[in-house]
Amino acid sequence: MYNTEKTKSLQSTTAKWLAQDAGEGMDKNIQPGLEELRDILRFHEYRYYVLNNPLISDFEYDSLYKLLEKFEAEHPEAVTRDSPTQRVGAGLIKDFPKRQHLVPMLSLANSYNEEDLLDWDRKVRELSGLEEVEYCAEPKFDGASISLVYEDDHLERATTRGDGETGDEITANMRLVRSLPLSAAFSQYGMQQIEIRGEVLMNKNNFKKYNDKLAEEGLAPLANPRNAAAGSLRIKDSKEVGRRNLEAFLYHVSYHSGNAETQQLPEPETHAGMLNMLWELGFRSPKQEMKVVKGIKAVLKYIHEFEQQRDDLPYEIDGIVVKVNDLAMQDKLGMTSHHPRWAIAYKFKARQATSKLLGVEFQVGRTGAVTPVAKIAAVQVGGVTVTSISVHNEEYIREKDLKIGDAILIERSGDVIPQIVRSLPDQRTGTEAAIVFPKTCPVCDDELFKPEDEAVWRCVNINCKAQVVERIIHFVSKDAMDIRSFGEANVRRFYDAGFITDVPSIYHITADQLGSLDGFGERSVSNLLEAIEASKKQPLHRLIYGLGIRYVGETTAKALAQAVDNIFDLAKMSEEQLKQLDDVGVKVSKSIYEFFQNEDNVQMLSRLQDSGIVMEAKKQQRSGGTLEGQTFLFTGTLTKFKRSEAEEMVESFGGKILGGVSSKLNFLIVGEDAGSKLEKAKKIPAIKILSEEDFLKMTKT
């Protein structure tokens, strides 16, 4: 699509637009200037979303995008339907109309072992009359199937698979998938109308971020990326689809009709040639992953190699699709009423398994949240023996229709935590029992409480043993007070022995107590006591984070420490005053206020102060810091430094770190695989979006 010469030309043109007021003189002849700018933006979308190799920063891209928006607003007659600005949500979709596919979307024949694959190869050779067949092997993407129709080089409609004959039209939603071109030069191949098949995916990284977001909101996570992608396609608010960072892989041309007058390039004669054509036209096809080989033995070698790297891929696959490479031979082999004879799917070992729900235990966390954990009959899934699975909350249990004694389907994909996909009610015998959510805390027996806007029941007894232990574990953890050798196992051991009863008691453990335990020799005792003593001098933000105040993470703790001289200053502030601080919203301010209004918490802090814990803020900023008064936030995977190092760099130059995107944020520094924070920041014009390189330039002295 973009050869070296064209890439250089577009980069040069990009630099020109970025270096000057590119709008000068455009009013005289608006259309050529606008089309040049659109070409630049399409090129950089392709580099970012298809190649995953951007050549400009997000801030620079956004600057050019906003310029295009400005000129198109001034000249609406010049807007084209494939302009990058036309990837906009259509608002709420009332319904998804049914559309018939140009060619039925048939299923593939499946193979689960080498014998089936060898038998299929034998039949292909017999029907083709060849002794050895050339095959194209490619990953079988584990997503949601789609069909796209382009007419006169423009995306006309997108449809779900449906029943294979007709599907739901989802064009508005698919226009929000940025790896999908809104137009492509099929006409140069003499193709006037073309139907392409593919798969919509959510990559593993975006899936994790999406589930983390659900967890923050108290909602149950999705079981796997496939469900996340499939569910996203039929969301009626298309703007929400754009926020989910879906990707589209296109892997098959099912139909095309031609116009010989426009043909400039020869039509591909092989399946691999078609994949290469799609790639050159700007689609994310499996060109890089596919392999063309001679004979079925070479196919099997490719399959075994690919299965070994399955977990290292950024997206989920569940097998390999093997296709006869020659398109004329595909036509000769034809199809059955169910599947094509020229293709087969080799399925990898299952990541799903069935088990039995034996019971449910209710666990109490640091914040009092009561989490039900399903105990199941031991089963191997994805190479791991699973006996326990979180079922999150009462609503999740009800939605999944789970009962004790149920047969259940569970799934584990890669490193994803096992999830219950569904119960199997058809296998019920009548002996199953309803799961009864407790009304009182399973640890301290106090009454449970559930806020109206949450799905989680909580124990509000601050002295509940389960909460006390979890709070101590959090307090001594690496990101809080960082007391080395004082891990979770030792916390539980010391608590059961009566050496510690709450957070302040950590600082009263004696050498005699520790020496009485097996495994604690003189050196171990000395090291732990030294680590406890050293923790007293930790900076204030670590203490604030270590207190475990709900909604207060590391970044918010730093903002609070910057805002006060002493931790007890927070106890004097009203909710309204707290809301005025950086990185503190309504929910956070309420949580902080309630924490310091609790007399037990204030007494705990007084006891910590008496033990020698530093309660004062140490504001050690570089005098006249170049970032003074500016606020920063980092998102995505940083490649040039650790996030903690970058944040310390900001603070050393006088800047502040925020915990979320808001109007208070000045700069968002974007690493690889940035997600929802980037999308949110793009909607706030005052926020400047920078690359890591841009940030490093800012901090040079």
N, C-alpha and C positions, 0 to 999 in steps of 0.2 A: 504493500500500500504506500509506504513511504520509503523510497530508496535513499541511499546516502546523499545524493545530490539534492533531492527534494527536502530531506530533513535539514540539511544545511541552509537551504533557501528559506524554509519556514522559521528556523531559528534566527536567521538574520532579520527576517521581517518582524519576528517577535521583538527582537532587541530594538528595532526602529520604533515600534509602537510604544514600548515601555520607556524609551529614552526621551520622547518628546510629546508634545500635545498632538496626538495622532489625529485628532479631529479637524485640524486646520485644513481648510479647503474642501472638506467633504461635502459641504452643502451644495457646491457647484455640480458635483457628480456623485451622489450619495451611494448608489448601488454598488459600484466597483469597490469602494472603500469598505463598505459593510461586508461584502462577500469575502474580501481579503481577511478581515477580522474574524469572520465566522470560520474560515479555513484554519486560521491560527488556533482558535479555540477547539475545533474538532481534532486537530493534530495533538494538542496537549491533553485532551480527554483520552485519546487513544493511547498516548504514552503512559498516562496515569492508570486508567481503568483496565486496559487490555494487556499492555506490556509490564505494568507495575514498575515503570522506570521513568519517572517524571524528569523533565529537563528544566522546569522553572518551579519556583516556590508557589504554594497555595495563595499567598498574598498577591503575587504577580498575576496569577491566573484570575483571581477575583477582581483585580483592578481592570483587566482587559474585559472580563465578563460584564462588569458594571458599566464600562464604557459602551459596550454593545447594547446593553439595556437602554442606556440613555439615548443613543442615536436612534434606536428602533422606536422608542417612545415618541421621539420628535418626528419620525418618518414612518408611521404605521403602514403606509402603502408599500414599504420596502421589506417588510417582514416576510420571511419564507417559512414554510412549515417544517423544514429540517434545521432551522436555526437552533443553536445550543440553548437559546432562551426559551424555546418551546418545550423543554423538558419541565413542564410545570404540572402541578397537581390539578386534577379536574374537580376538586372539591369532593363532596359526598356523592357517590354513585348510587343511584336509586336501585338499579338492578343490573345483572349481567346478561345481556341478550345471548341467545344461542346462535352459533354460526357453524355451518357445515365445512368440514375440511375439504380442500381440493382433492386430496387423496386420503383414504382412510388411514388412521394411525394404528397400525397393527402391533400386536405384542411380539416380542422376540421369543424364540424357543430358548429354553434354559438348559444349561449343563452344570452339574454339580461335581463331576469327576472326569478324569482323563478318558475313561472308556466312552462316555457319552460324546465327548469332543472328537475322539478318533472315529466313532461311528458316523457322526455328522460329516466329517471330512471324507469318509469313504463314499457316502451318498453324493456329495458334491462332485467328487472325481468321476463317479459313474455317470452322473447327469451331464457333466461338462465334457466328458471324453478326454480329460487331461490326466496325465500320470501324477503331476504335482501342480498344485494351485497356488497362485500368489494371493496372499491375504493381507489385509490391513487390520491391525489390532490396536485398540484404543481403550482408555478407561471407561467403565460404566458408571457414570455420575449418579450419585444418590441424591436426587433432588426432585423437582416437580416438572413434568413434561410440558412443553409448550410447542405451538405451531405458529410461525410467522409468515405473513404474506406481504411481499413487496411488489408494488406495481409502478412502472415507470420510474424505478430507482428509489421510491419512497416507501416507508413503512405504512402499509394500508391497514392491517389489523393483526392482533395477537390473540391467540385462543388457547385455552387449556385443552388437555387431551380429551376430557369428557368420556363418552362411551366409545371413542375411536372413530365414530362417524361425525358427531357434532360435539362442540365444547362451548364453554362460556367465553365470550369476548372480554378480554382484559387489556385492551389496547392502552387505555389511559394509565393503567398501572405499569405496564411494561415500558412506557416512554420514560419512566423515572429510573429505569435500570441503566446506569451510565456506561456500562460496557457494551451496550447495544446501539449501533448506529441508527439514526433516524432516517438516513439515506445512504445508499451504496450504489456504485456505478456498475450494476448488473448489465446495463445496456451495452457496455463495451464488449460483453461476451454474447451479445445478441439476445439477451434474456429480458423480455418485457414484463412478464409476470412469473414470480418464483415463490415456491412454498418451502420453508426451511424448518427442520425439526431441531429441537434442542432441549436443554434442561436449565431451570433456574435454581441457583444454589445460594446458600448463605455459608461463607467460609467459616472455618472453625474459630478463628479469632473474633470475627464479628458476632458469631453465635454466642461465644462466651461473654462478650461485652453486653449483648442483648439480655442474656440470662442474668448477669450481674445487675443490670438495670431493673429487671423484674424483681429480683431479690430485695433491692433497695426500697422498692415500692410495696414490699410485703406480699408479692404475688408469686404463685408457683412457677418455676422455670419450665421451659419447653423440654421435651424429652430428647430431641435430636435436631440437627440442622435441617434435615429433610422436612420435618413437620413445620419448622419455622419458615422455610421457603414456601411450602405449599400453602400454608395459612396466609402468608403475606400476599399471595397473588390475588386473593379474593377479598382483601380488605376494602371496604367501601369508601374509605377516606384515602384517596390516592397519594396525598401528601405524606401520609404516614408510611406508605411503601417506600418513598424516597429516602426516608430516615433510616431504613433498615439495611442499607448497603448490600443489596442483592447483586448477584452476578449471573450472566447468561452465557452458557456454553452452547454453541451451535455445531451439530455434528452430522447433519444429513440433509441433502436436497431431495425432497420427495417429488417435486414437480416443477417444470418450467416450460413456458411457451415463448417463442422467439420472434424477433424482428431482425431479419437478415441485414436490413439497411444500416442498423446501428452497430453491427458486429465489427470489432477491431481486433479482438484477441480470440484464439481458438478455444472452443468449449472443452473443458477437461474431459478426459476419457476414462479416468480412474476415480475411485472414491477418495484416495489420498490427494489427487489433483483437485477435487472439489473442496476438500478441507483447506488446501493451500489457497484456493481462490477465495474462500470465505475469510481466511486470515489476511490476505492481501487487501481485501475490501474493508477491513477494520473490525471484523467479528472476532470474538474469542472462541476459536475452534480448537480442537485438541491436536493441532498441528505439531506442537512441541512434544506432546506425550505419545503420539501414535508411532507405530513402527510397521513398515512394509516388509514382509518376509516371504520366503518361498517354503511351502510345505508346513504341515501341522506340527512337526517336531520343533521347528523354530518358534511357532506360536506358543507352544507349551513352555519353552525356555523363557520367552517374554513374560508369560503369565506368572511364572514362579519368581522371576526377578521383581516384577511390579508388586506382587503381594507382599514381598519383604519390606518394601518402602511405603506401604499403604499408610501407616500411621504418621509418616513424615510429611505427607502431602498436606497442603493448606486447606483442602476440601475433602469431603467424604466420598469414597467410591465403594461400591459393593461387588465389583467384578470387572471383567474385561469383555468387551464386545469384539467379536471376530467377524469380519466381512470379506467376501470375495472382492478383490480390489478392482477388477475390470468391470466397468459399468455395463458394457454390452453383454458380458457373461451374466451379470445380475439379471438383466432382462430375460435372457435365455432360461435361467433357472426358475424365474417366476416366484409365485407365492401360493401358499395354501389359503384357506379362508381365515386362518388364525395368525400365520406368521410368514415372513419371507424365507425362502429356502436358502438364500445366499448369506444369511447372517445368523449368529447364535451368541447368546450371552453365557459366559462362563462365570458362575457365581462363586465368590470367595466363601470361606467358612463363615457360618452365621454369627452375627453379633447379638442375636436375639435368642432367648430360651424361655421355656415355660417352667414355672415353679408353683409352689403352694404357699399361700399367706398363712403362716402359723399363728401370728399374734402381732400386737402393736405395743411398743413401749413408749412412754412419754418422758422426754428429756427436758430439763430446764437449763437454759443458757444464762450467760452473764447478765443480760438485760431482763431476765425473767421470762423470756419467750419460751413457751411450751411447744416443743416440736415432736410430733409423732414419728416414730421410726418403726417401719415394718420389719418383722422377723420372718424370713422365708426359708423354705427348705433349700439347703446348700445346692448351688448350681454353678457350672462353669460357663462364663460368658466373656468372650473376647480375651481368653487366656487368664481370667481372674475368677476365683471362687467368691461368689456373692452370697452373703447370709443376711445382710441388713441393708435396707434402702429407706432413705428419708421420704416421707409422704407429706411433708411440709406443713399442712394445716387442715383444719376441719373442712373447709370448702373443697380442697383438693381431693380429700377422701370421698366427699359426696359426688364431685364431678366424675371421678373415676369409677364410682359405684363399687367400692371395695368392701368386702366382707371377710371376716376371719374364716378360713377354710376354703377361700376361693382359689381356683386355678388362675394364675396370672401370667401375662406376657411381659417379660422384662427385656431391657435393651441396654447395651453398653457400647458406645462407639469411641474407639481410640482411647483417649485419656478422660473422656467425659464420664462423670459420676453416673452409676447405674440409675435408671429410672423405671418405674412401672408404666408401661405403655397403656395397658388396659386390663381389666378383669375379663374372664371368659365365662359369662353367666350361663351359657348353654351347657356347661359342665357341672352346674350346681346340682346337689343331691337333696337339698332341703335341710341339711345339717349345719349350713353356714350361719354365722352369727354377726349381727351388726357391730360395727366398731363404735364404742361409746366414748365420746370425748369427756374427760373428767371435768367436774365443776370446781374441784379443789386441787391445789398443787400436789403433784405426786411425791414431793419431797417433804414439804413442811405442813401440808394440809390446809394452808390458808386458801381463802376463796380466790378463784381466778377472775381476771377482768379483761374484757376485750373492747378497746376503743371503737367507736362507730366507724371510723374511716380506715380500719385495719382488719386484716384477715387472721391475725395472730392473737391467741389468748396468752395472757401474761400473769405471772405471780408478782405481786407488788410488795411482798414482804422482803425488805432489804436484808434481813438477817437469815433468809432462807439458805440452808447449807449449800445447795447446788450453786446458787448465785455467788455466795461468798467464795467458794473454791474457784469458780470461773473468773471472778474479779481478780483474785490473787494471781491466777495464771496469766491474765492479761497484764497486770501491773508489772510483773517481773519479765515480761517478754522482750524480745530484742528491740522492737520499735518503740517500746515504752521506756521503762527504767533500765532495761538491758542488764539484768543481774545474771551473769554467766553461771552455768551449772545449776541454775534454779529452775529447771524446766517443769513441764506439766507433771511428770511422774513424781518428782520430788515434792511438788506442792501438795499432791494428794497424800503422799507418804507422811509429810510433816503434819498435815492437818489431822490425819487419822491418829497420829501419835500424840496429838495435843500440843505440839510445839508452836503452831500458829493457829489463830482463830479468826483473824481478819487481816487486812492490809497492814496496819501499823505494827502488828505483832511480828512481822518479818524482821524488824529492826531490834528485836529483843531475843532472837534465837541465840543460844549460848554454845560454846565449844563442847561443853559436857553433854548437852542434848544431842548434838550431831555425832559426837564420838561414840554414843551408845548404840548407834545404828550400824548394822552390817554394811560393809562397803565404804564406810567413811573412816579412812585412816587420817593420820595427823595432817598430811599434805592436802587431802580433799577438804578437810574441815577448814584449814587455813585459807585455801583458795576461795571457798564459798563466803567465808566471813569477810575477806578482803573485797570481794565483788559487791557484797551488801553495803559495806562501808563506802566504797567508791560511788555507788548509785546515789548517795545523798547529795552529791554535787552535780547531778544531771541538770541540764538547763530546764527552765520552767515549762517549756512546751512539751517536754517528755512527761513531766509529772501530770500536766493537764490531760494529755492523751491517755496516760496510764490509769487515770481515775475511771475511765470507761463510761463517761457521760454519753448518753445515747445521741447519735447523729454527729458526734464530735470526732472526726478523724484526725490524722496527723497534720493535714494542712490547716484545718480549722483551729487546731490546738496552737499552731504557730501564730495564726492571726490573733488569737486571744492573748497569747503571751506578749505579742508586740503592742497590744492595746493597753496593758496595765503595768503598774510597777510591782505589784504584789498580787498573789493569787486571791487574797481576800478582797481585793478591789472588785472582783467579779460578783462577790456576794452582795455588794452594795448597789449593783446596777439593776435597773428595772428591765422588763422585757423590751420596752421601747428603746431604751439606751443600748441594749445588747444588739438589737436589730440594726443599729447604725454602724456597727463594726463591719469591717471587711469579712466577706465569706460567711456571714451570719444572716439567715433568713428567718421567717416566721416560726417554722417548725424547730429549727436549731435554737433560737433564742428562748423559746418556751421550755425546751428540754434543759438548757443551761440554768435558766431561772429556777425551775423546779428543783434541780439538783442542789443549788445553794440555799434554797429555802428549807431544805430538810436538815433539821438540827443534828441528826446523826452524822450526816456528811460533813458538816462544819466541825463537829467534834473530832471526826476522823482526821481532818486536815490539821487541827490543832495538835493532835497527838503526833502526827508526822513531823510537824514543825518542832515539837519538843524533842524529837529523835534526831534532829539536826538536818532534816531535809531542806534544801534550798527552796524558798518560797518566792524569792524576788526574781524579777526579769533581768537578764543580762543583755542589754541592747548593744551589741558590738557591731556597729555598722561602720563601713569605711567612711571616713570624714569626707563630706562633699561627694558622696557616691553618685556615679553617672546615671544610676537607675532610680535615684531617690524620688519618691512620690509616685512611682509607676507600679502597676500590678501585673502579675504574670501567672500563667497556668500552662502546664505541659500535658500533652495528650499523645497517645500512640506509643510505639516502641522507639526509644531513643537509641541511636547507633554510635554517637560520638562521646557520650558520657552517661553515667547512671543518672536516674531521675533525682536521687538524693543529692548528687554532686551538682547538678544543674540548679536545683533549688537553693543550695547553699551559696552558689555563685551569685544568684539574684540577690539574696539577702546581704551578701558581703559588699555588694555595690549599692545597697540602700533600698532595693526594691522589695516588694511584698509578694508572697505566693497566695493565691486564692484557691479554693477547693472546687469551684464550679464556674460555669459560664454565666455571667450576668452583666448588666450595664456598668458595673464597677470594674470590669476587667479591661485592661489596656492592650495586653499582648497575649495571644495564644501561640505557643511554640509547638509545632506539629511534627511528630515522628512518623514512623511507618505504621500502616494499618490504623490510622486515626478513625474514630467512629462518631458517636452522637455529639460529643463536645464540639467537634469541628463543624458539623451540620448546624448546630445551634448558634455557634459563633458567626457563621456566615450571614445570619439573619440580623445581626446587630452591627450596623455600619461602623460604629465607633471602634470596634475591636480590630486590631491589626493582626493578621495571621502571618506568622513567620516560619521559615524552615530552621533547622538547627544551625545551618551556615549563617543565616541572617542574624540569629541570636548571638553567635560567636562574634560577629562583626560589631554588634552593639556593645559587647563587654570588653573589646580590645582597648587598652589604655595607651 
